[in-house]
């Protein structure tokens, strides 16, 4: 932020001081991307022209007043693509090679030989065809998996997925997948899309991976699907309530891998987020088009037509 401080008055604030700091401000950098403070302080945004959030998802700041305003919204798209793809490949390998089982046996000093699964030749279905979903598709294909996408419209010639199915037909295509990966942004169309019907459509041997938003999933339906054996396991990095409550059954389920919303958080990610904002700030002060402009009616940065 040093370079920005040389050309602008920079105000640093916590959530409880945001309303005062917003008065007279032209731009807002929401570094704490999980903070719910912006809607409550919005009445003080009397001069705001641009809001940048340090995340790919914009749902924490996409409230009606911002959506209806002339304030330009940008995000940090591109920072987390490959790290999250690595996470997804990692948990798929963890399931296939039963790493959790090996650790449990190691804790008990037990030598128990087992056979494990191959991932080459298995099928993954990825909900979300933006940059993170594409990075996941490329990495899983490189590992020998067959990958298809779920997006807004169906097509057969996608450069990363090959075949993309329309999200309206999600349950029709779930039965073909060994791994189902959720990475879509949270919108009115995707909220709760993984419900009892979706889990019932999946193979009993399938695993579910969520690196998108917790609210994509009806958690009670997921827990029941795991308990009943409708699906074989889940790797969850995001939850509808964070931190995950200590009394959640998910903590103790043997076929569940949990992580605390960290799938994209590589060493140095915080500095990278600041660099993304600083680059856009230089463009903004020079009168150049901003990068990663969010379509507020959609809730994400539109991809080129061939990638939607």
C-alpha positions as CSV (number, residue, x, y, z in Angstrom):
1,X,0.0,0.0,0.0
2,X,3.0,2.3,0.2
3,X,2.7,3.4,-3.4
4,X,-1.0,4.2,-3.0
5,X,-0.3,6.3,0.1
6,X,1.9,8.5,-1.9
7,X,-0.9,9.5,-4.2
8,X,-4.1,9.3,-2.1
9,X,-5.3,9.8,1.4
10,X,-5.6,6.2,2.8
11,X,-7.8,5.5,5.8
12,X,-7.5,2.2,7.6
13,X,-10.4,1.0,9.7
14,X,-12.0,-1.9,11.5
15,X,-15.6,-2.8,11.0
16,X,-16.8,-0.7,13.8
17,X,-15.2,2.4,12.3
18,X,-16.2,1.8,8.7
19,X,-19.1,4.3,8.6
20,X,-16.9,7.2,9.7
21,X,-14.1,6.2,7.3
22,X,-16.5,5.9,4.3
23,X,-17.6,9.6,4.5
24,X,-16.0,11.4,1.6
25,X,-14.2,8.3,0.4
26,X,-13.9,7.7,-3.4
27,X,-12.8,4.1,-3.2
28,X,-13.2,1.2,-0.7
29,X,-10.9,-1.8,-0.5
30,X,-12.7,-4.5,1.5
31,X,-9.6,-6.5,2.6
32,X,-11.6,-8.5,5.2
33,X,-13.7,-10.2,2.5
34,X,-15.8,-12.1,5.0
35,X,-16.8,-9.0,6.9
36,X,-20.6,-8.2,7.0
37,X,-19.8,-4.5,7.8
38,X,-20.3,-2.8,4.5
39,X,-24.2,-2.9,4.2
40,X,-24.5,-1.4,7.7
41,X,-22.1,1.4,6.9
42,X,-23.4,2.1,3.4
43,X,-25.4,5.2,4.4
44,X,-22.0,7.0,4.8
45,X,-20.9,6.2,1.2
46,X,-21.6,9.7,0.0
47,X,-18.9,9.9,-2.7
48,X,-18.0,6.3,-3.3
49,X,-17.3,5.4,-7.0
50,X,-15.5,2.1,-6.7
51,X,-15.4,-0.9,-4.4
52,X,-12.8,-3.7,-4.6
53,X,-13.1,-6.9,-2.6
54,X,-10.1,-9.1,-1.7
55,X,-11.8,-12.3,-2.9
56,X,-13.3,-14.0,-6.0
57,X,-16.8,-14.2,-4.4
58,X,-18.7,-10.9,-4.0
59,X,-21.8,-12.1,-2.1
60,X,-20.7,-10.4,1.2
61,X,-21.0,-7.0,-0.5
62,X,-23.6,-7.5,-3.2
63,X,-26.5,-6.2,-1.2
64,X,-29.4,-4.3,-2.9
65,X,-28.2,-0.8,-2.3
66,X,-24.8,-1.5,-3.9
67,X,-26.4,-3.5,-6.7
68,X,-28.6,-0.6,-7.6
69,X,-25.9,2.1,-7.3
70,X,-23.4,3.4,-9.8
71,X,-20.5,2.2,-7.8
72,X,-18.2,0.0,-9.8
73,X,-17.4,-3.4,-8.2
74,X,-14.3,-5.4,-8.8
75,X,-12.9,-8.6,-7.3
76,X,-9.7,-10.5,-7.0
77,X,-10.4,-13.0,-9.6
78,X,-7.3,-15.0,-10.7
79,X,-5.4,-15.1,-7.4
80,X,-6.8,-18.4,-6.2
81,X,-7.4,-20.4,-9.4
82,X,-4.4,-22.8,-9.3
83,X,-4.2,-23.1,-5.5
84,X,-7.8,-24.2,-5.3
85,X,-7.3,-26.6,-8.2
86,X,-4.4,-28.1,-6.3
87,X,-6.6,-28.5,-3.2
88,X,-9.3,-30.3,-5.2
89,X,-6.8,-32.7,-6.8
90,X,-5.3,-33.3,-3.3
91,X,-8.6,-34.2,-1.7
92,X,-9.5,-36.5,-4.6
93,X,-6.2,-38.3,-4.2
94,X,-6.7,-38.4,-0.4
95,X,-10.0,-40.2,-0.9
96,X,-8.7,-42.6,-3.6
97,X,-5.6,-43.5,-1.6
98,X,-7.3,-43.5,1.8
99,X,-4.8,-41.1,3.4
100,X,-7.2,-40.4,6.3
101,X,-7.4,-44.2,7.0
102,X,-3.6,-44.4,7.0
103,X,-3.3,-41.6,9.5
104,X,-5.9,-43.2,11.8
105,X,-4.0,-46.5,11.6
106,X,-0.7,-44.7,12.2
107,X,-2.1,-43.1,15.3
108,X,-2.9,-46.6,16.6
109,X,0.5,-48.1,15.5
110,X,-1.4,-50.6,13.4
111,X,0.0,-52.2,10.2
112,X,-3.0,-53.0,8.0
113,X,-2.4,-53.5,4.3
114,X,-5.1,-52.2,2.0
115,X,-5.8,-51.8,-1.7
116,X,-6.7,-48.3,-2.9
117,X,-8.4,-46.7,-5.9
118,X,-7.0,-45.2,-9.1
119,X,-8.2,-41.7,-10.2
120,X,-7.1,-42.1,-13.8
121,X,-10.2,-43.0,-15.8
122,X,-12.7,-41.7,-13.2
123,X,-15.1,-38.9,-14.0
124,X,-15.5,-35.5,-12.3
125,X,-18.4,-33.1,-12.7
126,X,-17.6,-29.4,-11.9
127,X,-20.3,-26.9,-11.1
128,X,-18.9,-23.6,-12.1
129,X,-17.1,-22.8,-15.3
130,X,-15.3,-19.6,-14.4
131,X,-11.5,-19.4,-14.0
132,X,-11.3,-21.5,-10.8
133,X,-13.5,-24.2,-12.3
134,X,-11.3,-24.2,-15.5
135,X,-8.1,-24.5,-13.5
136,X,-9.7,-27.5,-11.7
137,X,-10.7,-29.1,-15.0
138,X,-7.2,-28.7,-16.5
139,X,-5.5,-30.2,-13.4
140,X,-7.9,-33.1,-13.1
141,X,-7.5,-33.9,-16.8
142,X,-3.7,-33.8,-16.4
143,X,-4.2,-36.5,-13.7
144,X,-6.0,-38.7,-16.2
145,X,-9.6,-37.9,-15.1
146,X,-12.5,-37.3,-17.4
147,X,-14.1,-33.9,-16.6
148,X,-17.3,-32.2,-17.6
149,X,-18.7,-28.8,-16.5
150,X,-22.0,-27.4,-15.4
151,X,-22.6,-23.9,-16.5
152,X,-25.3,-21.4,-17.5
153,X,-25.6,-22.9,-21.0
154,X,-24.8,-26.2,-22.6
155,X,-22.1,-26.6,-25.2
156,X,-19.8,-29.3,-26.7
157,X,-16.7,-27.3,-27.7
158,X,-15.5,-25.8,-24.4
159,X,-11.7,-25.4,-24.4
160,X,-11.2,-26.7,-20.9
161,X,-14.2,-28.9,-20.2
162,X,-15.0,-30.2,-23.6
163,X,-18.7,-30.8,-22.6
164,X,-20.6,-28.3,-20.5
165,X,-24.1,-29.1,-19.4
166,X,-26.7,-26.5,-18.4
167,X,-27.2,-26.0,-14.7
168,X,-30.9,-26.5,-15.0
169,X,-30.2,-30.1,-15.8
170,X,-27.8,-30.8,-13.0
171,X,-29.5,-33.8,-11.5
172,X,-29.6,-35.5,-14.9
173,X,-25.8,-35.6,-15.1
174,X,-24.9,-36.3,-11.5
175,X,-25.3,-40.1,-11.8
176,X,-22.3,-40.2,-14.2
177,X,-19.8,-38.6,-11.8
178,X,-17.3,-40.3,-9.4
179,X,-16.5,-36.8,-8.0
180,X,-18.7,-33.8,-7.9
181,X,-17.0,-30.5,-7.4
182,X,-18.9,-27.3,-6.4
183,X,-17.0,-24.1,-7.2
184,X,-19.9,-21.9,-8.5
185,X,-20.5,-18.3,-7.2
186,X,-23.4,-17.9,-4.8
187,X,-26.4,-16.5,-6.7
188,X,-30.1,-16.9,-6.3
189,X,-29.9,-19.7,-8.9
190,X,-27.1,-21.6,-7.1
191,X,-28.2,-21.2,-3.5
192,X,-29.1,-24.6,-2.1
193,X,-28.5,-26.3,-5.4
194,X,-27.0,-29.3,-3.7
195,X,-30.0,-30.6,-1.8
196,X,-31.6,-34.0,-1.1
197,X,-32.6,-34.5,-4.7
198,X,-29.1,-33.8,-5.9
199,X,-27.4,-36.1,-3.4
200,X,-30.0,-38.8,-4.2
201,X,-29.0,-38.6,-7.9
202,X,-25.4,-39.2,-7.2
203,X,-23.7,-42.6,-7.2
204,X,-23.4,-44.3,-3.8
205,X,-19.6,-44.4,-4.5
206,X,-19.4,-40.7,-5.4
207,X,-17.5,-38.1,-3.3
208,X,-18.6,-34.5,-3.1
209,X,-16.2,-31.5,-2.9
210,X,-17.2,-28.0,-2.0
211,X,-14.7,-25.2,-2.6
212,X,-17.3,-22.6,-3.7
213,X,-19.7,-21.3,-1.1
214,X,-21.2,-23.0,1.9
215,X,-24.7,-21.9,1.0
216,X,-24.5,-23.9,-2.3
217,X,-25.4,-26.9,0.0
218,X,-28.3,-27.7,2.3
219,X,-26.1,-28.9,5.1
220,X,-28.8,-31.1,6.7
221,X,-29.4,-32.9,3.4
222,X,-25.7,-33.5,3.0
223,X,-25.3,-34.9,6.5
224,X,-28.3,-37.2,5.9
225,X,-26.8,-38.4,2.5
226,X,-23.5,-39.2,4.2
227,X,-25.2,-41.0,7.1
228,X,-27.4,-43.1,4.9
229,X,-24.7,-44.0,2.5
230,X,-26.3,-42.2,-0.5
231,X,-22.8,-40.8,-1.2
232,X,-19.4,-42.2,-0.1
233,X,-17.8,-39.0,1.3
234,X,-17.3,-35.3,1.2
235,X,-14.4,-32.8,1.3
236,X,-15.6,-29.4,2.6
237,X,-13.7,-26.2,2.7
238,X,-16.7,-23.8,3.0
239,X,-19.8,-23.9,5.2
240,X,-23.1,-22.1,5.6
241,X,-22.0,-21.2,9.1
242,X,-18.3,-20.4,9.7
243,X,-16.5,-21.3,11.9
244,X,-18.2,-24.7,11.7
245,X,-20.0,-25.2,15.0
246,X,-18.3,-27.7,17.3
247,X,-21.4,-29.8,17.6
248,X,-21.7,-30.4,13.9
249,X,-21.9,-34.1,13.0
250,X,-19.5,-33.4,10.1
251,X,-16.5,-33.2,12.5
252,X,-16.8,-36.9,13.4
253,X,-17.9,-38.5,10.2
254,X,-15.2,-40.9,9.0
255,X,-15.6,-40.2,5.3
256,X,-15.5,-36.4,5.6
257,X,-12.5,-34.2,5.1
258,X,-12.8,-30.7,6.6
259,X,-10.7,-27.6,6.2
260,X,-11.4,-24.0,7.5
261,X,-12.0,-22.0,4.3
262,X,-8.3,-22.3,3.3
263,X,-8.3,-24.1,0.0
264,X,-6.9,-21.1,-1.9
265,X,-4.7,-19.6,0.9
266,X,-1.1,-20.2,-0.3
267,X,1.9,-18.7,1.4
268,X,2.0,-15.1,0.3
269,X,-1.7,-14.8,-0.7
270,X,-2.3,-11.7,1.4
271,X,0.4,-9.7,-0.3
272,X,-0.9,-10.9,-3.7
273,X,-4.4,-9.6,-2.9
274,X,-3.0,-6.2,-2.1
275,X,-1.0,-6.2,-5.3
276,X,-4.2,-6.9,-7.3
277,X,-5.9,-3.9,-5.7
278,X,-2.8,-1.7,-6.2
279,X,-2.7,-2.6,-9.9
280,X,-6.4,-1.7,-10.3
281,X,-5.8,1.5,-8.3
282,X,-3.1,2.6,-10.7
283,X,-5.5,2.0,-13.6
284,X,-8.3,3.8,-11.8
285,X,-6.3,6.9,-11.2
286,X,-5.0,6.9,-14.8
287,X,-8.6,6.7,-16.1
288,X,-8.0,3.2,-17.6
289,X,-10.6,0.4,-17.6
290,X,-10.5,-1.7,-14.4
291,X,-9.7,-5.4,-14.3
292,X,-12.2,-7.9,-12.9
293,X,-15.3,-5.8,-13.1
294,X,-18.2,-7.6,-11.7
295,X,-21.6,-7.7,-13.5
296,X,-23.7,-6.8,-10.4
297,X,-26.8,-8.3,-12.0
298,X,-25.0,-11.7,-12.3
299,X,-22.9,-11.6,-9.2
300,X,-19.6,-12.4,-10.9
301,X,-17.1,-11.3,-13.6
302,X,-18.5,-12.5,-16.9
303,X,-16.3,-14.9,-18.9
304,X,-15.8,-14.5,-22.6
305,X,-18.8,-15.9,-24.6
306,X,-17.0,-19.1,-25.5
307,X,-16.3,-19.9,-21.9
308,X,-19.8,-19.4,-20.4
